[in-house]
Amino acid sequence: MRKGALALGLLIGALVGRTAAAGVQVRPHDSEWRAPTDARKRVNPLANRSDTGAGGARLYAVRCSTCHGADGRGSGRAPDLTRDVQSQSDGTLFWKISSGNTRAGMPGFSFLPELQRWQLVQHLRHIGSLREHSGPNASRRGPLSALGATSAADGYLRSGSSVTIT
């Protein structure tokens, strides 16, 4: 039994080491995960409110960055939020944040107040725009480093937004 456990441990260690040596692997976007038509049409009530951005950045740092990365460029656990999702409507992103996708490992955040989920949508738009400005070949430190930021929340605060809706 001990030899079997040791062999399994060595195999797992070798696979983890090989994955780490190969570089960061980003989980692909789930193209089958689609919002219902009525959800896609929803409009972000905070879309023109730059004063709510810092709250979205803080929520993202606490709730999303563990899987999606501080810069939103994804990880082996979650897809890049600066690319494919940027072409989706605000209503679609709100629905996905609210509902989750347990098949792909994305938890639902319907327990957050509705305005906080809209703030997350705002933040996703913000990190997508940072990628556009930094280009697709920016370093893995991410687009926030151009602002002198060390985290998503710090980057949004440095960009001038500071008011939060709670």
N, C-alpha and C positions, 0 to 999 in steps of 0.2 A: 504494500500500500504506500509506503514512504517513497519507494522508487517511482511509482506512478505519479505521486504528487510532485516530486522533484522534477520529473520529466515534463509535466504539464507547466510547472513554474518556469523552467528553462525555455520551453516553447513560447510561452506568453512573453517572457522577457525578450526573446529574439525578435518576435513580431513587433513589439513596442519599439525596440531599438531600431529596427529596420524602417518603421514608419517615421520615426523621429529623424533618421538620417536622410530620408527622402524629401524632407521639407514639409511645410504645412499643407495638408490636404483639406480642401474646403468641401463640405457636403453640398451636393448639387441641389438646385431649386426643385421642388416637387411640382411639376407642371400639371399634375392631376388635381391639385388642391385649388379649387375655384370657389369664389364667393357667389352666392345667389344674386340674381339680377337686381333685386331691390336693395341689397346690401352694397353692391357696386356703385349704385347711384347716390348713396349718401354723401353729403358735403360736410367737410370739416368746419364746424362753427368757429374754430380758432384759426382758420387759415390766414387771416390778415392781422393776427394779433402777435406781433413780435415779442411782446412782453411776457408771453407764456412759454417761450422756448427753453428757458433755463430749467423749468420744472420737468419738461420732457427729457432733457439731458440727464437730470438727476435720476429720474425713473429708469431711463435706459441703463445708466451705470449700475443701478441696483438690481434691476429685473432681467436685463437682456445681455449685458456685456460678457457675462460668464460664458455663454455659448457663442454669441455672435461676434465677440471681440470688442474692445473699447472703441475701435475705429469702424466697426460694422462690416468688416471685410470677411467675416465668417471664420469657421474652424471646422474640424472634423465632426463636430457635434451639430453645426448649424450653417446654413448658407450665407453667402455674401449679401448684405442688405444694401450695398451701394450700387448694385447692378440691376439684375432682373426685376426686383420688386419696385424699382423706381418707375417702371412703365405701368404699374398697376394704379388704379384709382385710390383716392384717400379712403373711400368707403370700403374697398376691398381690403386695404391694410387694416382698417379698424375692425372689420369682421374677422380677419385672421388673428389679430392680437386678442380679440375677445373670445373667439371659439377655440383657437389652438388646432393642432393637428397631431393627435396622439400617435398616429401611425408613424409619423416622422420624428417624434420626440419633442414636438413643440407644445408646451403647456398653454392652456387658455388663461387669459387674464381678465375674465368677466367680473372677478371680484373687485377689480379696481374701479373707482368711480368713472363714469363715462368721460368726463372732461380730462381725466388723466390719460385715458386710452387715446384720446384725440391729441394730447400733448406728445405721446409716443409717436403717433403718425407724423406730427410736425417735425419731431427730431429725426425720423427716418428720412424725411425730405431734406433736412439740413445736412446730414452726413452724405447723402447722395450728391448734393450740390458741392460739397467739399471735394469729393472724388473728381467731379468734373473739372474743378479748378486745379487740382493737383495732378491730374492725368492718370491713366491706367497703369503706368509704370512707376508710380510713387513707391517709396520704401514701405516695408511691412509695418513700420512705426505708424504709418497711416497719415491721412490728410490733416489730422489735428496738429501734427508736429509743426506744420507751417505757421500755426498760430502760437507756437511756443507752448502748446498744451500737452499735458501728460495723461489726460483721460477725456472721454467724451463730454462729461459734465464741465470740466475745466475749459475745453475748447469752446463750448457754447457760451459759457460765461465770458470768455475772452472776446467773443465776437460781438458783445455789447448787450445781450439780453440778461435781465436780472430779476424780473418779476415772476412769481409763481402763483398759479391758481391752485388752491387746495380744497 
